[in-house]
Amino acid sequence: MNNLHIKDHMNHQPLTVAPTDLITQVIAALQTNQQEQAVVVDDNKVIGILNKIDCLKNLLASSYYCDGAPQAKEFMNTDFVHITAEDSVFDLAQRVTQSDTHLNHQIDFPVIKDNQLIGSIGVNELMTALNQHFISCKAY
């Protein structure tokens, strides 16, 4: 199982947004690209992540009071886990499913090489990779 690497299952063109993008732009990008999460990038460096729940929370407050024009940098999550392309799918899936970590709230993981974003892998891709492996080993 250790031969299942992130690089073989990651999305090579993850959805990115700028820290100055407005919440309406982020939501439009998420919906247009049918993504659950976007990576916030500034000068080619990952500085945060935004998922639909983050957007919903901000949109709820902003639309209720009908004020402001919040930017991604104001509501992005800066406490996130990133990984490398050589990391193991199995190891990441184990970490995500451990109930005592905050990883089980992160649905997509930026893949970094030399401090640059090169892709992302989400829970759906992890399930697909593990399911394909399980089917190929004919364990059932």
Steps between C-alpha positions, in 0.01 A plus 500: 500500500792738553542526123184712476645849469314829509658601166316220321156606624515876552328775307777676306293817453337581833264793532690804625381841609683818595488638854332814366221314318157589632279235659269520199793420268611207718148355512459540124833323441407214736164454330627536143778248560282271711758505780456479876811701577740755351865564579590862577825591325703820526818540294492128419498412871212319669377718786163340577207289394130576468224245494130543442426504874743791550324685220156416634586634846627826355218530253244447775638790705559730203166439332307529827634850561540576128833668559862485404688327224702231680814371334634146506784597735244601764334158528754249369629225725872542565520191722517233231705196410695479177676195363756400238452303181709215641282456809296183530127492426464242775678717759294808416174303510596362842573849630174637362290229661652531847233673702748674730648724229370810325572334167156343492363852441729569205360355177777588261876513549737726306799316355818705531842466339777753562245727673287505185151361446513209255162343564247388756336182612162472664308243694328387177836429334621315810188280495539435128867402535434268795193349334694429178774337703248292695330382178836412343607287794175300473456495875129435474 
